[in-house]
Amino acid sequence: MNKLSIKIGTMFFLIIFGLEIFMFFFLHSAIVESRIEEELSALQARGNSHRAILEKHFDADTISHVTLMESEANTDVVITNESGKVLDSSDEVDRLKKYLKIPYANIPREGKIIEGNWRDEPLIATVSPVEQGGKATGFVYMFQDTKSVHNLIDRLNEHFLLAGLISVSLTIIIIISLSKALTKPLIIMKDATSQISKGNFEVTLPKRGNDELGDLSKSIKLLANDLKYLKKERNEFLASISHELRTPLTYIKGYTDIVLKRNLSIKERQKYLNIILEETNRLSILIKDLFDLAKIDKNTFVIEKEQINLYEFLLSIERKLSPAFLEKKMNLRISCPSNVIILADPSRLEQIILNLLDNSMKYSYADTETAINVSKDKLSVQISIKDNGKGIPNEDIPYIFNRFYRVDKARTRSLGGSGLGLAIVKELIDMHDGEIIVKSELGKGTEFAIIFKG
């Protein structure tokens, strides 16, 4: 290599090395903080799950079952009454007493982190209030040893050190192997692609002309943006599905252990088996929805369109769902001209309508009406599903079709939702080249308008 190549190589080595140190430090800090937040959120969610069960049955048996489940886990639970008296715990209470002395009036409904100092304290802890009739009747304290967190950080440090050594070695090897024929723009582009391969998609490339190098520069930037979006979507999806699967599996395992290990009466055994069955059904529905979304993403989801008489189609849906509406003391009304024909897949259209009607039943009150109205003009057919339910806050409307997004997060499990129904509805409508519009007002209801081309 000539002198210029050595200067360029040295300059790039120093720049890349500095950027790697900065990015590794930033990424390390972000991962550590993110992991700690995940641990605290998981601990809080576990406490809220126990709280949800205790609010239904705040008695000695249920309290004993909750503490029994935690005795098999790597977390501990302490349950107190409204005055702070310990009712039961999965571990010795003496080492946990200092965490139990907090102002109970300041605990919000979603719970509170009462100890998050994982660096200096032996435990992290959260508390969730048990409310009945709008008043706190007890508290669920969750604890987790910070040794596991410290072990995780130590392993992370080892991985980052190894990755840093590998990155520095690769940087040196690449610079040495550059020939004098390589130009500065190619060096920058090579560095950009290396950063992308390491997961850093915030790459910047110099603006070039309309020649081949300019096209290559634009292509690399486009690739970085696409990969960044895909990585974000993947991480959000994995975090959501992990949470969705963990909760029912925890219940199934916990109650199965109770049924197997304890001598229970027939009534108690039946109660726990019903819970296991309910959670199994929830998992089955979730997995089915995930398979549907996977098929849609792979473009293997088959849409077989045919002419459908909407009047007869909606009457069949009314016959199918009227008993469910009547059971909830609700009314389902259909208004559709008898001669409206659309081109759609019958099974997928039924899936769309049933998903929207199921949401209406879940989030509407007794003695209310859900109406399906069909209108037609020269260019389109509109199917409107309007209820008089709880409504959706304006700030949530842009996100309700996102996967795993929920509006009523506090009551999601009791209502049985997985956060995938509306995502599937949106995907199916898009595959029909249709459009869905949402109008909603809190306390007055929600209207979904599905528009198909005429």
C-alpha positions in Angstrom: 0.0 0.0 0.0 1.2 3.5 -0.8 1.3 6.4 1.7 -2.1 7.7 0.9 -3.6 4.3 1.5 -1.9 4.1 4.9 -3.2 7.5 5.9 -6.7 6.7 4.8 -6.5 3.3 6.5 -5.3 4.8 9.7 -7.9 7.6 9.6 -10.7 5.1 9.1 -9.4 2.8 11.8 -9.5 5.6 14.3 -13.0 6.7 13.2 -14.4 3.2 13.2 -12.8 2.4 16.5 -14.2 5.5 18.1 -17.7 4.9 16.7 -17.6 1.3 17.9 -16.7 2.3 21.4 -19.4 4.9 21.5 -22.1 2.5 20.0 -21.1 -0.4 22.2 -21.3 1.8 25.3 -24.6 3.2 24.2 -26.0 -0.2 23.2 -24.8 -1.8 26.4 -26.5 0.8 28.5 -29.7 0.6 26.5 -29.8 -3.2 26.7 -29.1 -3.2 30.5 -31.8 -0.6 31.2 -34.2 -2.3 28.8 -33.6 -5.7 30.5 -34.1 -4.2 34.0 -37.4 -2.6 32.8 -38.5 -5.9 31.4 -37.8 -7.7 34.6 -39.7 -5.1 36.6 -42.6 -5.1 34.1 -42.7 -8.9 34.2 -42.7 -8.9 38.0 -45.5 -6.2 38.0 -47.5 -8.2 35.4 -47.2 -11.4 37.5 -48.4 -9.5 40.6 -51.3 -8.0 38.6 -52.2 -11.5 37.3 -52.4 -12.8 40.9 -54.4 -9.7 41.8 -56.9 -10.4 39.1 -57.5 -13.9 40.6 -57.6 -12.6 44.1 -60.2 -10.0 43.2 -62.5 -12.8 42.1 -61.9 -15.0 45.2 -60.2 -13.2 48.0 -60.3 -16.1 50.4 -57.8 -18.3 52.3 -57.8 -21.1 49.6 -57.1 -18.8 46.7 -54.4 -17.0 48.7 -52.8 -20.3 49.6 -52.9 -21.4 45.9 -51.2 -18.2 44.8 -48.4 -18.5 47.3 -48.1 -22.2 46.5 -47.5 -21.4 42.8 -44.9 -18.8 43.6 -43.1 -21.3 45.9 -42.2 -23.2 42.7 -41.0 -20.1 40.8 -37.9 -17.9 41.1 -40.1 -15.1 42.5 -41.8 -14.7 45.8 -45.1 -13.2 46.8 -46.5 -11.7 50.0 -50.3 -11.1 50.4 -51.6 -8.7 53.0 -55.0 -7.3 53.9 -55.9 -3.6 53.6 -54.2 -2.8 56.9 -50.9 -4.4 55.9 -51.3 -7.6 57.9 -49.5 -10.5 56.2 -52.0 -13.2 55.2 -49.6 -15.5 53.5 -46.3 -15.6 51.7 -44.1 -17.9 49.6 -41.0 -17.2 51.6 -39.8 -16.0 55.1 -41.4 -12.6 55.8 -38.7 -11.3 58.0 -36.3 -10.4 55.2 -39.1 -8.7 53.3 -40.5 -6.6 56.1 -38.8 -3.4 55.1 -40.4 -3.4 51.7 -43.9 -3.8 53.2 -43.9 -0.4 54.8 -45.2 1.9 52.2 -48.1 4.5 52.0 -51.0 2.3 50.7 -53.1 5.3 49.6 -50.5 6.1 46.9 -50.7 2.8 45.1 -52.3 3.1 41.6 -54.6 0.5 40.1 -51.9 -0.8 37.8 -49.5 -1.3 40.7 -46.3 0.3 41.8 -42.6 -0.5 41.8 -41.5 -0.2 45.4 -37.8 -1.3 44.9 -36.1 -0.9 41.6 -32.5 -0.4 42.8 -31.1 -3.6 41.5 -27.5 -2.5 41.8 -27.5 -2.1 45.6 -30.5 -4.0 46.9 -30.8 -7.8 47.2 -34.3 -7.7 45.9 -36.5 -5.8 43.4 -40.2 -5.5 44.4 -43.6 -4.4 43.2 -47.0 -4.1 44.8 -50.5 -4.5 43.3 -53.7 -3.5 45.1 -56.6 -6.0 45.4 -59.8 -4.0 45.0 -63.4 -5.1 45.6 -66.3 -2.8 45.3 -63.9 0.1 44.5 -62.0 -0.2 47.7 -58.6 -1.9 48.5 -59.1 -5.1 50.4 -55.5 -6.2 50.2 -52.1 -6.0 48.5 -50.0 -8.4 46.4 -46.2 -7.9 46.9 -43.9 -9.5 44.4 -40.2 -10.0 45.0 -37.3 -11.2 42.8 -33.7 -11.8 43.8 -31.3 -9.5 42.0 -28.6 -12.1 41.8 -30.1 -13.3 38.5 -30.0 -9.7 37.2 -26.3 -9.3 38.2 -25.5 -12.7 36.5 -27.2 -11.5 33.4 -25.2 -8.2 33.4 -21.9 -10.1 33.9 -22.7 -12.4 30.9 -23.7 -9.3 28.9 -20.3 -7.7 29.7 -18.5 -10.8 28.6 -20.4 -10.9 25.3 -19.8 -7.2 24.7 -16.0 -7.6 25.4 -15.8 -10.5 23.0 -17.8 -8.7 20.4 -15.6 -5.6 20.8 -12.4 -7.6 20.4 -13.8 -9.3 17.3 -15.0 -6.0 15.9 -11.6 -4.4 16.4 -9.8 -7.4 14.9 -12.1 -7.4 11.9 -11.6 -3.7 11.4 -7.8 -4.0 11.4 -8.0 -7.0 9.0 -10.3 -5.1 6.6 -8.1 -2.0 6.5 -4.9 -4.0 6.0 -6.5 -6.0 3.1 -7.6 -2.8 1.2 -5.7 -2.3 -2.0 -4.6 1.0 -3.4 -7.3 0.6 -6.0 -10.1 1.2 -3.4 -11.4 4.7 -3.2 -12.7 6.6 -0.3 -16.4 6.3 -1.3 -16.0 2.5 -1.4 -14.4 2.5 2.0 -17.3 4.5 3.5 -19.8 2.2 1.9 -18.0 -0.9 3.2 -18.1 0.6 6.7 -21.8 1.3 6.3 -22.6 -2.3 5.3 -20.4 -3.6 8.2 -22.4 -1.5 10.7 -25.7 -2.8 9.2 -24.5 -6.4 9.6 -23.9 -5.6 13.3 -27.4 -4.2 13.8 -26.7 -0.5 13.5 -29.1 0.8 10.9 -28.5 4.5 11.5 -25.9 4.7 8.7 -25.1 7.8 6.8 -23.6 7.9 3.4 -22.2 10.9 1.4 -24.4 12.2 -1.4 -23.1 11.1 -4.7 -24.1 12.0 -8.3 -26.2 9.9 -10.7 -23.4 7.5 -11.4 -23.1 3.9 -10.2 -21.6 4.9 -6.9 -24.6 7.2 -6.3 -27.0 4.4 -7.0 -25.1 2.1 -4.7 -25.2 4.7 -1.9 -29.0 5.1 -2.3 -29.5 1.3 -2.3 -27.5 0.9 0.9 -29.5 3.6 2.7 -32.8 2.0 1.5 -31.6 -1.4 2.8 -30.7 0.1 6.2 -34.1 1.7 6.6 -35.9 -1.5 5.5 -33.8 -3.6 7.9 -34.4 -1.2 10.8 -38.1 -1.3 10.3 -38.1 -5.2 10.1 -36.0 -5.4 13.2 -38.3 -3.1 15.1 -41.3 -5.1 14.0 -39.7 -8.4 14.9 -38.7 -7.2 18.4 -42.1 -5.9 19.1 -43.7 -9.0 17.9 -41.5 -11.3 19.9 -42.0 -9.3 23.1 -45.8 -9.3 22.6 -46.1 -13.0 21.8 -43.8 -13.9 24.7 -46.0 -12.1 27.1 -49.2 -13.5 25.6 -47.9 -17.1 25.8 -46.3 -16.8 29.2 -49.4 -15.9 31.2 -51.7 -18.7 30.2 -48.8 -21.2 30.4 -48.1 -20.0 33.9 -51.8 -20.6 34.9 -51.9 -24.0 33.2 -48.6 -25.2 34.9 -49.6 -23.8 38.3 -53.1 -25.2 38.4 -51.9 -28.5 36.9 -49.3 -28.8 39.7 -52.1 -28.1 42.3 -54.4 -30.8 40.8 -51.6 -33.3 40.7 -49.9 -32.7 44.0 -52.9 -32.0 46.3 -55.8 -34.0 47.5 -58.7 -31.9 46.3 -62.5 -32.3 46.4 -64.3 -33.0 43.2 -65.6 -29.5 43.2 -62.2 -27.9 43.6 -60.7 -30.2 41.0 -63.4 -29.3 38.6 -62.8 -25.6 39.2 -59.1 -25.9 38.5 -59.6 -28.1 35.5 -62.1 -25.4 34.1 -59.4 -22.8 34.5 -56.9 -25.0 32.7 -59.4 -25.6 29.9 -60.1 -21.9 29.6 -56.4 -21.0 29.3 -55.9 -23.8 26.9 -58.7 -22.5 24.7 -57.1 -19.0 24.9 -53.8 -20.4 23.7 -55.5 -22.3 20.9 -57.3 -19.2 19.6 -54.0 -17.2 19.9 -52.0 -19.8 17.9 -54.7 -20.0 15.3 -54.6 -16.2 14.9 -50.9 -16.3 14.7 -51.0 -18.9 11.9 -53.5 -16.8 10.0 -51.2 -13.8 10.3 -48.1 -15.9 9.3 -50.0 -17.1 6.2 -50.9 -13.5 5.3 -47.3 -12.4 5.7 -46.1 -15.2 3.5 -48.8 -14.5 0.9 -50.0 -18.1 1.3 -53.4 -17.0 2.6 -55.9 -18.0 -0.1 -58.7 -15.6 -1.0 -61.3 -17.2 -3.2 -63.8 -14.5 -4.3 -67.3 -15.2 -5.4 -70.5 -13.3 -5.8 -72.3 -12.9 -2.4 -75.9 -11.7 -1.8 -75.2 -9.6 1.3 -78.8 -9.7 2.5 -78.9 -13.5 2.7 -75.3 -13.6 4.0 -76.0 -11.2 6.9 -79.2 -13.0 7.7 -77.2 -16.2 8.3 -74.9 -14.3 10.5 -77.8 -12.9 12.5 -79.2 -16.4 13.0 -75.8 -17.6 14.2 -75.1 -14.7 16.7 -78.6 -13.7 17.9 -78.6 -16.3 20.8 -75.2 -14.9 22.0 -76.5 -11.3 21.8 -79.8 -12.3 23.6 -77.8 -14.1 26.3 -76.0 -10.8 27.0 -79.3 -8.9 26.9 -78.3 -7.1 23.7 -80.0 -6.7 20.4 -78.6 -7.3 16.9 -80.3 -5.5 14.0 -79.6 -5.8 10.3 -80.6 -3.3 7.6 -79.7 -4.4 4.1 -81.3 -4.1 0.7 -82.2 -7.4 -0.8 -80.3 -6.9 -4.1 -76.8 -6.0 -2.9 -74.1 -8.3 -4.5 -70.4 -8.1 -3.7 -67.4 -10.1 -4.9 -65.6 -11.5 -1.8 -64.5 -14.7 -0.1 -67.5 -15.9 2.0 -65.5 -17.5 4.8 -63.1 -14.5 5.1 -65.9 -12.0 5.0 -67.7 -14.0 7.7 -64.5 -13.9 9.7 -64.3 -10.1 9.4 -67.9 -9.6 10.4 -67.8 -12.0 13.3 -64.6 -10.4 14.7 -66.2 -7.0 14.7 -69.5 -8.2 16.2 -67.6 -10.1 18.9 -65.9 -6.8 19.8 -69.3 -5.2 20.0 -70.5 -7.8 22.4 -67.4 -7.6 24.6 -67.4 -3.8 24.9 -71.1 -3.0 24.9 -73.5 -2.8 27.8 -76.8 -4.8 28.4 -79.9 -3.4 26.8 -78.0 -1.8 23.9 -78.2 -2.4 20.2 -75.6 -3.3 17.6 -76.7 -2.4 14.1 -75.4 -3.7 10.7 -76.3 -1.3 7.9 -75.5 -1.8 4.2 -75.5 1.0 1.7 -74.6 1.0 -2.0 -73.7 3.5 -4.6 -72.2 3.3 -8.1 -68.6 2.9 -7.0 -68.7 1.0 -3.7 -70.6 -1.0 -1.1 -70.4 0.0 2.6 -71.1 -2.3 5.5 -71.4 -0.4 8.7 -71.3 -2.1 12.2 -72.3 0.3 14.9 -72.7 -0.3 18.6 -73.6 1.7 21.7 -70.7 0.5 23.8 -67.8 1.9 25.7 -66.1 3.6 22.7 -62.5 4.1 21.9 -60.3 7.0 23.0 -59.2 9.2 20.1 -55.6 8.7 20.8 -55.9 4.9 20.5 -57.8 4.8 17.2 -54.7 5.1 14.9 -53.2 2.0 16.6 -56.1 -0.4 17.1 -55.2 -2.4 13.9 -51.7 -3.0 15.1 -50.8 -6.5 16.3 -51.3 -7.0 20.0 -52.5 -3.5 20.6 -55.3 -3.2 23.1 -57.3 -0.2 24.3 -58.7 -1.7 27.5 -55.4 -3.2 28.8 -56.6 -3.7 32.4 -59.5 -6.0 31.4 -58.0 -7.7 28.5 -57.7 -11.2 30.1 -61.2 -11.1 31.5 -62.6 -10.2 28.1 -60.5 -12.9 26.4 -58.8 -10.7 23.8 -55.4 -11.4 22.3 -55.0 -8.1 20.4 -54.9 -9.9 17.0 -58.5 -9.8 16.0 -58.6 -6.3 14.4 -55.1 -6.8 12.9 -56.5 -9.9 11.1 -59.6 -7.9 10.1 -57.4 -5.2 8.5 -55.2 -7.6 6.7 -58.3 -9.5 5.3 -59.9 -6.3 4.1 -56.7 -5.2 2.4 -56.5 -8.5 0.6 -60.0 -7.8 -0.7 -58.8 -4.3 -1.9 -61.2 -2.8 0.6 -61.0 -0.1 3.3 -62.0 0.1 6.9 -62.8 3.4 8.7 -63.4 3.8 12.4 -65.5 6.4 14.2 -65.9 6.3 18.0 -66.8 8.4 20.9 -66.2 7.4 24.5 -69.4 6.4 26.3 -71.4 6.5 23.1 -70.1 3.7 21.0 -68.1 2.7 17.9 -68.8 2.4 14.2 -66.6 0.3 11.8 -67.4 1.0 8.1 -66.1 -1.5 5.7 -65.9 -0.3 2.1 -65.7 -2.6 -0.9 -65.3 -1.6 -4.5 -68.6 -1.9 -6.4 
